[in-house]
Structures are given as structure tokens and as C-alpha cells.
Amino acid sequence: MARGEKRGPDDIESSTSKRRRAAPPPPAERHRRVHF
């Protein structure tokens, strides 16, 4: 159950993470990601 639910949000986050990884995120975003 947890795996299926994680697959949904994980897939979306993976796509966003990969797209953001292409471009270096600003220091403000990097700090926000660590805080989050």
C-alpha cells in the first residue's frame, strides 16, 4: 500500500527534481529545500 501511494508522489517529485537538477537552483531555493 505504502509503495503504491509513494509511487504517485515520488514519480512527480522525481520529474521535478530531474528538471531542477538540470539548472542550478538559487541559494534561496536550496536553503528552502533543506529546511523543508
CHARMM internal coordinates of N, CA and C (Angstrom, degrees):
IC EDIT
DIST 1 N 1 CA 1.4674
DIST 1 CA 1 C 1.5473
ANGL 1 N 1 CA 1 C 109.69
DIST 1 C 2 N 1.3199
ANGL 1 CA 1 C 2 N 115.25
DIHE 1 N 1 CA 1 C 2 N -50.25
DIST 2 N 2 CA 1.4799
ANGL 1 C 2 N 2 CA 119.23
DIHE 1 CA 1 C 2 N 2 CA -178.96
DIST 2 CA 2 C 1.5314
ANGL 2 N 2 CA 2 C 109.37
DIHE 1 C 2 N 2 CA 2 C -61.75
DIST 2 C 3 N 1.3186
ANGL 2 CA 2 C 3 N 115.87
DIHE 2 N 2 CA 2 C 3 N -35.79
DIST 3 N 3 CA 1.4789
ANGL 2 C 3 N 3 CA 118.98
DIHE 2 CA 2 C 3 N 3 CA -177.24
DIST 3 CA 3 C 1.5399
ANGL 3 N 3 CA 3 C 108.78
DIHE 2 C 3 N 3 CA 3 C -66.02
DIST 3 C 4 N 1.2884
ANGL 3 CA 3 C 4 N 117.72
DIHE 3 N 3 CA 3 C 4 N -46.68
DIST 4 N 4 CA 1.4791
ANGL 3 C 4 N 4 CA 119.72
DIHE 3 CA 3 C 4 N 4 CA -179.17
DIST 4 CA 4 C 1.5239
ANGL 4 N 4 CA 4 C 110.58
DIHE 3 C 4 N 4 CA 4 C -62.28
DIST 4 C 5 N 1.3184
ANGL 4 CA 4 C 5 N 115.89
DIHE 4 N 4 CA 4 C 5 N -44.19
DIST 5 N 5 CA 1.4732
ANGL 4 C 5 N 5 CA 118.23
DIHE 4 CA 4 C 5 N 5 CA -178.63
DIST 5 CA 5 C 1.5381
ANGL 5 N 5 CA 5 C 109.84
DIHE 4 C 5 N 5 CA 5 C -66.38
DIST 5 C 6 N 1.3123
ANGL 5 CA 5 C 6 N 115.68
DIHE 5 N 5 CA 5 C 6 N -37.99
DIST 6 N 6 CA 1.4724
ANGL 5 C 6 N 6 CA 118.73
DIHE 5 CA 5 C 6 N 6 CA -178.52
DIST 6 CA 6 C 1.5443
ANGL 6 N 6 CA 6 C 109.12
DIHE 5 C 6 N 6 CA 6 C -69.53
DIST 6 C 7 N 1.2895
ANGL 6 CA 6 C 7 N 117.29
DIHE 6 N 6 CA 6 C 7 N -30.94
DIST 7 N 7 CA 1.4697
ANGL 6 C 7 N 7 CA 120.44
DIHE 6 CA 6 C 7 N 7 CA -176.83
DIST 7 CA 7 C 1.5432
ANGL 7 N 7 CA 7 C 109.77
DIHE 6 C 7 N 7 CA 7 C -62.78
DIST 7 C 8 N 1.2957
ANGL 7 CA 7 C 8 N 117.72
DIHE 7 N 7 CA 7 C 8 N -37.52
DIST 8 N 8 CA 1.4792
ANGL 7 C 8 N 8 CA 119.99
DIHE 7 CA 7 C 8 N 8 CA -179.47
DIST 8 CA 8 C 1.5275
ANGL 8 N 8 CA 8 C 110.95
DIHE 7 C 8 N 8 CA 8 C -63.07
DIST 8 C 9 N 1.3252
ANGL 8 CA 8 C 9 N 117.64
DIHE 8 N 8 CA 8 C 9 N -66.23
DIST 9 N 9 CA 1.4694
ANGL 8 C 9 N 9 CA 120.35
DIHE 8 CA 8 C 9 N 9 CA -178.42
DIST 9 CA 9 C 1.5252
ANGL 9 N 9 CA 9 C 111.93
DIHE 8 C 9 N 9 CA 9 C -63.06
DIST 9 C 10 N 1.3129
ANGL 9 CA 9 C 10 N 115.60
DIHE 9 N 9 CA 9 C 10 N -33.37
DIST 10 N 10 CA 1.4697
ANGL 9 C 10 N 10 CA 119.05
DIHE 9 CA 9 C 10 N 10 CA -179.32
DIST 10 CA 10 C 1.5334
ANGL 10 N 10 CA 10 C 110.04
DIHE 9 C 10 N 10 CA 10 C -64.30
DIST 10 C 11 N 1.3227
ANGL 10 CA 10 C 11 N 115.37
DIHE 10 N 10 CA 10 C 11 N -41.57
DIST 11 N 11 CA 1.4653
ANGL 10 C 11 N 11 CA 119.61
DIHE 10 CA 10 C 11 N 11 CA -179.33
DIST 11 CA 11 C 1.5335
ANGL 11 N 11 CA 11 C 110.06
DIHE 10 C 11 N 11 CA 11 C -61.58
DIST 11 C 12 N 1.3126
ANGL 11 CA 11 C 12 N 115.99
DIHE 11 N 11 CA 11 C 12 N -43.13
DIST 12 N 12 CA 1.4732
ANGL 11 C 12 N 12 CA 119.52
DIHE 11 CA 11 C 12 N 12 CA -179.11
DIST 12 CA 12 C 1.5301
ANGL 12 N 12 CA 12 C 109.74
DIHE 11 C 12 N 12 CA 12 C -67.74
DIST 12 C 13 N 1.3118
ANGL 12 CA 12 C 13 N 115.85
DIHE 12 N 12 CA 12 C 13 N -43.41
DIST 13 N 13 CA 1.4747
ANGL 12 C 13 N 13 CA 118.91
DIHE 12 CA 12 C 13 N 13 CA -179.29
DIST 13 CA 13 C 1.5324
ANGL 13 N 13 CA 13 C 110.02
DIHE 12 C 13 N 13 CA 13 C -65.51
DIST 13 C 14 N 1.3116
ANGL 13 CA 13 C 14 N 116.32
DIHE 13 N 13 CA 13 C 14 N -37.00
DIST 14 N 14 CA 1.4731
ANGL 13 C 14 N 14 CA 120.30
DIHE 13 CA 13 C 14 N 14 CA -178.89
DIST 14 CA 14 C 1.5331
ANGL 14 N 14 CA 14 C 108.91
DIHE 13 C 14 N 14 CA 14 C -62.12
DIST 14 C 15 N 1.3224
ANGL 14 CA 14 C 15 N 116.14
DIHE 14 N 14 CA 14 C 15 N -43.21
DIST 15 N 15 CA 1.4738
ANGL 14 C 15 N 15 CA 120.48
DIHE 14 CA 14 C 15 N 15 CA -178.95
DIST 15 CA 15 C 1.5331
ANGL 15 N 15 CA 15 C 109.16
DIHE 14 C 15 N 15 CA 15 C -64.74
DIST 15 C 16 N 1.2927
ANGL 15 CA 15 C 16 N 116.59
DIHE 15 N 15 CA 15 C 16 N -44.02
DIST 16 N 16 CA 1.4782
ANGL 15 C 16 N 16 CA 120.08
DIHE 15 CA 15 C 16 N 16 CA -179.02
DIST 16 CA 16 C 1.5263
ANGL 16 N 16 CA 16 C 109.83
DIHE 15 C 16 N 16 CA 16 C -67.27
DIST 16 C 17 N 1.3120
ANGL 16 CA 16 C 17 N 115.48
DIHE 16 N 16 CA 16 C 17 N -40.93
DIST 17 N 17 CA 1.4777
ANGL 16 C 17 N 17 CA 119.16
DIHE 16 CA 16 C 17 N 17 CA -178.32
DIST 17 CA 17 C 1.5337
ANGL 17 N 17 CA 17 C 109.32
DIHE 16 C 17 N 17 CA 17 C -64.34
DIST 17 C 18 N 1.3134
ANGL 17 CA 17 C 18 N 115.89
DIHE 17 N 17 CA 17 C 18 N -42.41
DIST 18 N 18 CA 1.4777
ANGL 17 C 18 N 18 CA 119.30
DIHE 17 CA 17 C 18 N 18 CA -178.76
DIST 18 CA 18 C 1.5340
ANGL 18 N 18 CA 18 C 109.04
DIHE 17 C 18 N 18 CA 18 C -65.06
DIST 18 C 19 N 1.2891
ANGL 18 CA 18 C 19 N 117.54
DIHE 18 N 18 CA 18 C 19 N -41.56
DIST 19 N 19 CA 1.4781
ANGL 18 C 19 N 19 CA 120.77
DIHE 18 CA 18 C 19 N 19 CA -177.90
DIST 19 CA 19 C 1.5422
ANGL 19 N 19 CA 19 C 108.41
DIHE 18 C 19 N 19 CA 19 C -67.70
DIST 19 C 20 N 1.2986
ANGL 19 CA 19 C 20 N 116.95
DIHE 19 N 19 CA 19 C 20 N -40.23
DIST 20 N 20 CA 1.4753
ANGL 19 C 20 N 20 CA 119.43
DIHE 19 CA 19 C 20 N 20 CA -178.90
DIST 20 CA 20 C 1.5332
ANGL 20 N 20 CA 20 C 108.60
DIHE 19 C 20 N 20 CA 20 C -72.40
DIST 20 C 21 N 1.2850
ANGL 20 CA 20 C 21 N 117.20
DIHE 20 N 20 CA 20 C 21 N -30.86
DIST 21 N 21 CA 1.4822
ANGL 20 C 21 N 21 CA 120.07
DIHE 20 CA 20 C 21 N 21 CA -178.17
DIST 21 CA 21 C 1.5374
ANGL 21 N 21 CA 21 C 108.38
DIHE 20 C 21 N 21 CA 21 C -65.51
DIST 21 C 22 N 1.2955
ANGL 21 CA 21 C 22 N 117.91
DIHE 21 N 21 CA 21 C 22 N -31.86
DIST 22 N 22 CA 1.4722
ANGL 21 C 22 N 22 CA 120.86
DIHE 21 CA 21 C 22 N 22 CA -179.52
DIST 22 CA 22 C 1.5320
ANGL 22 N 22 CA 22 C 108.64
DIHE 21 C 22 N 22 CA 22 C -58.02
DIST 22 C 23 N 1.3218
ANGL 22 CA 22 C 23 N 116.80
DIHE 22 N 22 CA 22 C 23 N -42.05
DIST 23 N 23 CA 1.4719
ANGL 22 C 23 N 23 CA 119.70
DIHE 22 CA 22 C 23 N 23 CA -179.82
DIST 23 CA 23 C 1.5302
ANGL 23 N 23 CA 23 C 109.56
DIHE 22 C 23 N 23 CA 23 C -109.52
DIST 23 C 24 N 1.3276
ANGL 23 CA 23 C 24 N 117.29
DIHE 23 N 23 CA 23 C 24 N 136.42
DIST 24 N 24 CA 1.4690
ANGL 23 C 24 N 24 CA 120.18
DIHE 23 CA 23 C 24 N 24 CA -179.50
DIST 24 CA 24 C 1.5266
ANGL 24 N 24 CA 24 C 110.83
DIHE 23 C 24 N 24 CA 24 C -65.66
DIST 24 C 25 N 1.3240
ANGL 24 CA 24 C 25 N 118.48
DIHE 24 N 24 CA 24 C 25 N 117.19
DIST 25 N 25 CA 1.4678
ANGL 24 C 25 N 25 CA 121.53
DIHE 24 CA 24 C 25 N 25 CA 179.87
DIST 25 CA 25 C 1.5221
ANGL 25 N 25 CA 25 C 111.16
DIHE 24 C 25 N 25 CA 25 C -67.50
DIST 25 C 26 N 1.3168
ANGL 25 CA 25 C 26 N 117.18
DIHE 25 N 25 CA 25 C 26 N 148.68
DIST 26 N 26 CA 1.4719
ANGL 25 C 26 N 26 CA 120.73
DIHE 25 CA 25 C 26 N 26 CA -179.98
DIST 26 CA 26 C 1.5272
ANGL 26 N 26 CA 26 C 111.06
DIHE 25 C 26 N 26 CA 26 C -64.65
DIST 26 C 27 N 1.3219
ANGL 26 CA 26 C 27 N 117.48
DIHE 26 N 26 CA 26 C 27 N 164.97
DIST 27 N 27 CA 1.4716
ANGL 26 C 27 N 27 CA 121.07
DIHE 26 CA 26 C 27 N 27 CA -179.47
DIST 27 CA 27 C 1.5304
ANGL 27 N 27 CA 27 C 111.16
DIHE 26 C 27 N 27 CA 27 C -62.96
DIST 27 C 28 N 1.3169
ANGL 27 CA 27 C 28 N 116.36
DIHE 27 N 27 CA 27 C 28 N -32.55
DIST 28 N 28 CA 1.4801
ANGL 27 C 28 N 28 CA 119.94
DIHE 27 CA 27 C 28 N 28 CA -179.49
DIST 28 CA 28 C 1.5308
ANGL 28 N 28 CA 28 C 109.32
DIHE 27 C 28 N 28 CA 28 C -64.99
DIST 28 C 29 N 1.3240
ANGL 28 CA 28 C 29 N 116.17
DIHE 28 N 28 CA 28 C 29 N -45.74
DIST 29 N 29 CA 1.4783
ANGL 28 C 29 N 29 CA 119.26
DIHE 28 CA 28 C 29 N 29 CA -179.03
DIST 29 CA 29 C 1.5423
ANGL 29 N 29 CA 29 C 109.38
DIHE 28 C 29 N 29 CA 29 C -67.06
DIST 29 C 30 N 1.2939
ANGL 29 CA 29 C 30 N 116.15
DIHE 29 N 29 CA 29 C 30 N -38.04
DIST 30 N 30 CA 1.4823
ANGL 29 C 30 N 30 CA 118.85
DIHE 29 CA 29 C 30 N 30 CA -177.39
DIST 30 CA 30 C 1.5362
ANGL 30 N 30 CA 30 C 108.96
DIHE 29 C 30 N 30 CA 30 C -63.52
DIST 30 C 31 N 1.2926
ANGL 30 CA 30 C 31 N 116.48
DIHE 30 N 30 CA 30 C 31 N -41.46
DIST 31 N 31 CA 1.4706
ANGL 30 C 31 N 31 CA 119.46
DIHE 30 CA 30 C 31 N 31 CA -179.33
DIST 31 CA 31 C 1.5339
ANGL 31 N 31 CA 31 C 109.51
DIHE 30 C 31 N 31 CA 31 C -67.21
DIST 31 C 32 N 1.3212
ANGL 31 CA 31 C 32 N 115.59
DIHE 31 N 31 CA 31 C 32 N -38.76
DIST 32 N 32 CA 1.4783
ANGL 31 C 32 N 32 CA 119.49
DIHE 31 CA 31 C 32 N 32 CA -179.19
DIST 32 CA 32 C 1.5418
ANGL 32 N 32 CA 32 C 109.19
DIHE 31 C 32 N 32 CA 32 C -64.83
DIST 32 C 33 N 1.2955
ANGL 32 CA 32 C 33 N 116.17
DIHE 32 N 32 CA 32 C 33 N -39.32
DIST 33 N 33 CA 1.4847
ANGL 32 C 33 N 33 CA 119.31
DIHE 32 CA 32 C 33 N 33 CA -177.87
DIST 33 CA 33 C 1.5479
ANGL 33 N 33 CA 33 C 108.78
DIHE 32 C 33 N 33 CA 33 C -65.59
DIST 33 C 34 N 1.3000
ANGL 33 CA 33 C 34 N 117.16
DIHE 33 N 33 CA 33 C 34 N -40.06
DIST 34 N 34 CA 1.4685
ANGL 33 C 34 N 34 CA 119.91
DIHE 33 CA 33 C 34 N 34 CA -178.87
DIST 34 CA 34 C 1.5351
ANGL 34 N 34 CA 34 C 109.03
DIHE 33 C 34 N 34 CA 34 C -67.90
DIST 34 C 35 N 1.3241
ANGL 34 CA 34 C 35 N 115.59
DIHE 34 N 34 CA 34 C 35 N -39.75
DIST 35 N 35 CA 1.4720
ANGL 34 C 35 N 35 CA 119.60
DIHE 34 CA 34 C 35 N 35 CA -178.97
DIST 35 CA 35 C 1.5307
ANGL 35 N 35 CA 35 C 109.82
DIHE 34 C 35 N 35 CA 35 C -67.23
DIST 35 C 36 N 1.3119
ANGL 35 CA 35 C 36 N 115.36
DIHE 35 N 35 CA 35 C 36 N -39.21
DIST 36 N 36 CA 1.4656
ANGL 35 C 36 N 36 CA 120.15
DIHE 35 CA 35 C 36 N 36 CA -178.94
DIST 36 CA 36 C 1.5087
ANGL 36 N 36 CA 36 C 108.55
DIHE 35 C 36 N 36 CA 36 C -68.90
END
COOR INIT
IC SEED 1 N 1 CA 1 C
IC BUILD
